Amino acid sequence: MHKYLQPEAEDGLLMRDSGKYAKEKLSILRHFLYMFVTSMRGKSWAALNYIDLEAGPGKNLIRETGEVVLGSPLLALNTEHPFDNYFLVEQDRDIFASLEQRVSQSDRADKIVLFNEDCNSAIDKIAAVIEGKDRHKDLGRWDSLNFAFIDPEGLEVHWDTIATLGKRIRCDLVINFSTSGITRNIALAYVSPDETAIDRLFGNRKWRTDYERLGSRKESSAVRRAMINLYAKQLQNLSYKTTEPNGEHIILNSRNRQLYCLLCASKHQLGVDFFSQAAAKFKPPQLPGFA
Ligand SMILES: C[S@@+](CC[C@H](N)C(=O)[O-])C[C@H]1O[C@@H](n2cnc3c(N)ncnc32)[C@H](O)[C@@H]1O
């Protein structure tokens, strides 16, 4: 396998500078992808597609250890059994160039479509391609089954983008939900007269009512819980089964502060079960008497 596709330190291309927590996220994704592809291939789906809305350069350099770990697009390209199509989006020009060079060496390169733009605009094109292929599927096949990994740095993925995945195509989701982005910005966003990133994240202003309802109990843990619950409810309104209530996988930074949590949304309970199994390896042991 070409060095661009392996976790080797020196391949001369950009890597994402990441904390140790990124390994946990990517390990859960790797296990999830294994279960998803292994069990869904060979069924009557018109195609099995992988969508990465924020792909990054393809490799992460773990700052605490100097270790190099493969990023989400390369994990998806290295699964034992391939997806039929890979839609990879990365907005930053230099990061995109490294991503493009790396994935060009994959023996699945002919299955990859790359987008160097904002995922909130690329999503319509991706949905249109998949809808087009589904319209021309062979007799007796179901529509395609899609999986999207949504791994933002903060609050940049709009609700409309999630709704496109939930309504226009059949697409399971694993979402990095930036709880720290929310707790950092919510007090200012709440008093802002303008449309804020949190308004776009939820696609409406209802979060303000839920935030108000917390009254004087606006500590971070209460805000996180309320916002995860609201987001999960919106996913459920798109006919998703979700990991909620309380099934999110929390990712902490090196100071034990919550950075984000991983949420799974699937049109079938099996997808959520796959995620729970993949995440279970990283759950801290439960003490008796503590939920
Ligand atoms: C957390 S990183 C993704 C890491 C990657 N999934 C991995 O596993 O290594 C987020 C990436 O999204 C890119 N990005 C930020 N805003 C974006 C947007 N609106 N659309 C597409 N990509 C974006 C950033 O340049 C960054 O590379």
PDBQT file of the ligand as one rigid body, heavy atoms in Angstrom, charges set to zero:
ROOT
HETATM    1  C1  LIG A 301     -12.221  18.206  12.666  1.00  0.00    +0.000 C 
HETATM    2  S1  LIG A 301     -11.523  18.391  11.090  1.00  0.00    +0.000 S 
HETATM    3  C2  LIG A 301     -11.895  16.875  10.294  1.00  0.00    +0.000 C 
HETATM    4  C3  LIG A 301     -10.993  15.779  10.678  1.00  0.00    +0.000 C 
HETATM    5  C4  LIG A 301     -11.190  14.519   9.879  1.00  0.00    +0.000 C 
HETATM    6  N1  LIG A 301     -12.584  14.105   9.847  1.00  0.00    +0.000 N 
HETATM    7  C5  LIG A 301     -10.331  13.413  10.420  1.00  0.00    +0.000 C 
HETATM    8  O1  LIG A 301     -10.864  12.389  10.787  1.00  0.00    +0.000 OA
HETATM    9  O2  LIG A 301      -9.124  13.571  10.438  1.00  0.00    +0.000 OA
HETATM   10  C6  LIG A 301     -12.586  19.487  10.251  1.00  0.00    +0.000 C 
HETATM   11  C7  LIG A 301     -12.158  19.810   8.843  1.00  0.00    +0.000 C 
HETATM   12  O3  LIG A 301     -13.230  20.494   8.197  1.00  0.00    +0.000 OA
HETATM   13  C8  LIG A 301     -12.731  21.555   7.425  1.00  0.00    +0.000 C 
HETATM   14  N2  LIG A 301     -13.849  22.530   7.354  1.00  0.00    +0.000 N 
HETATM   15  C9  LIG A 301     -14.139  23.548   8.199  1.00  0.00    +0.000 A 
HETATM   16  N3  LIG A 301     -15.297  24.146   7.832  1.00  0.00    +0.000 NA
HETATM   17  C10 LIG A 301     -15.750  23.456   6.742  1.00  0.00    +0.000 A 
HETATM   18  C11 LIG A 301     -16.905  23.584   5.929  1.00  0.00    +0.000 A 
HETATM   19  N4  LIG A 301     -17.827  24.520   6.156  1.00  0.00    +0.000 N 
HETATM   20  N5  LIG A 301     -17.066  22.714   4.900  1.00  0.00    +0.000 NA
HETATM   21  C12 LIG A 301     -16.134  21.753   4.659  1.00  0.00    +0.000 A 
HETATM   22  N6  LIG A 301     -15.015  21.603   5.390  1.00  0.00    +0.000 NA
HETATM   23  C13 LIG A 301     -14.830  22.440   6.438  1.00  0.00    +0.000 A 
HETATM   24  C14 LIG A 301     -11.499  22.033   8.157  1.00  0.00    +0.000 C 
HETATM   25  O4  LIG A 301     -10.597  22.629   7.235  1.00  0.00    +0.000 OA
HETATM   26  C15 LIG A 301     -10.955  20.728   8.747  1.00  0.00    +0.000 C 
HETATM   27  O5  LIG A 301     -10.017  20.135   7.881  1.00  0.00    +0.000 OA
ENDROOT
TORSDOF 0
